[in-house]
Amino acid sequence: MTNLGSRGLLLLVLLLFPGWDAAADSVPLDPAGWPIQRELLPHSRDPAKAVELFWAKPEGNGPFPAILFIHGHQEPSRPGGSVYAKTGRLTLMAKRGFVAAAMSQPGYGNSAGPPDFCGPFTQQAAFAALDFLRRETFVKPGKVALFGYSCGAIVAANGRNPGRR
């Protein structure tokens, strides 16, 4: 690819996905124009490390049930939970009446920390995301579900902790 072609491709990517690497207080939009919120939450084991969370909510005040999506292993790039926003999955669930969120596991997206592949650091990151959702006034705290894909399914399956509801 020529130098001009590389620059053109970069410009195209920046135009198609504006704001995806912006600060946590920005409001990016999914492909359909629905607002997607991005949070950087403190990790419970190491507050200096962030857990990236994308979320969208239905129109209205709620409270609404919520679903937390947890991605699987990603190679060669590790975009994390942003894939659920960029593909419109968060919007689809928000339009169906759910607060839809997607976390980036440690070492993926903009979540800090070592990728421990479903280990304890990742489990605690999922709890941080769950706790955030349950504290929001527009979420029904007793109606929060986990949905994991591949490695994320292991995290979701281990997300049931008798001391945490």
CORGI-V466995 format. One record per residue. SS is DSSP state (a for helix, b for strand, c for the rest). PHI is phi in whole degrees, -180 to 180 (NA if undefined). Layout:
SS:PHI / SS:PHI
//
This chain:
c:NA / c:-71 / a:-60 / a:-65 / a:-65 / a:-64 / a:-66 / a:-63 / a:-64 / a:-61 / a:-61 / a:-62 / a:-62 / a:-64 / a:-73 / a:-75 / c:-126 / c:-70 / c:81 / c:-72 / c:-108 / c:-78 / c:-64 / c:-62 / c:-89 / c:-78 / b:-122 / b:-73 / b:-116 / c:-79 / c:-57 / c:-90 / c:93 / c:-77 / b:-70 / b:-118 / b:-89 / b:-129 / b:-122 / b:-116 / b:-94 / b:-72 / c:-75 / c:-67 / c:-85 / c:-150 / c:-59 / c:-75 / c:-102 / b:-99 / b:-112 / b:-83 / b:-137 / b:-108 / b:-153 / b:-140 / c:-128 / c:-65 / c:-69 / c:108 / c:-95 / c:78 / c:-79 / b:-121 / b:-68 / b:-132 / b:-135 / b:-108 / b:-90 / b:-125 / c:-71 / c:-92 / c:-66 / c:-127 / c:-143 / c:-81 / c:-86 / c:-129 / c:-73 / c:72 / c:-70 / a:-62 / a:-62 / a:-70 / a:-78 / a:-66 / c:-91 / c:88 / a:-67 / a:-65 / a:-63 / a:-56 / a:-71 / a:-64 / a:-67 / c:-92 / c:98 / b:-113 / b:-77 / b:-112 / b:-132 / b:-139 / b:-97 / c:-102 / c:-64 / c:-54 / c:88 / c:-124 / c:55 / c:-109 / c:-86 / c:-86 / c:109 / c:-76 / c:-73 / c:-103 / c:50 / c:80 / c:-79 / a:-62 / a:-66 / a:-69 / a:-59 / a:-67 / a:-64 / a:-64 / a:-64 / a:-62 / a:-66 / a:-62 / a:-61 / a:-59 / a:-61 / a:-66 / a:-82 / c:-72 / c:-68 / c:-90 / b:-110 / b:-77 / b:-61 / b:-87 / b:-125 / b:-117 / b:-109 / b:-111 / b:-133 / b:-116 / c:-113 / c:57 / a:-59 / a:-65 / a:-67 / a:-66 / a:-62 / a:-63 / a:-65 / c:-86 / c:-72 / c:-83 / b:-123 / c:-53 / c:-83 / b:-129 / c:-131
//
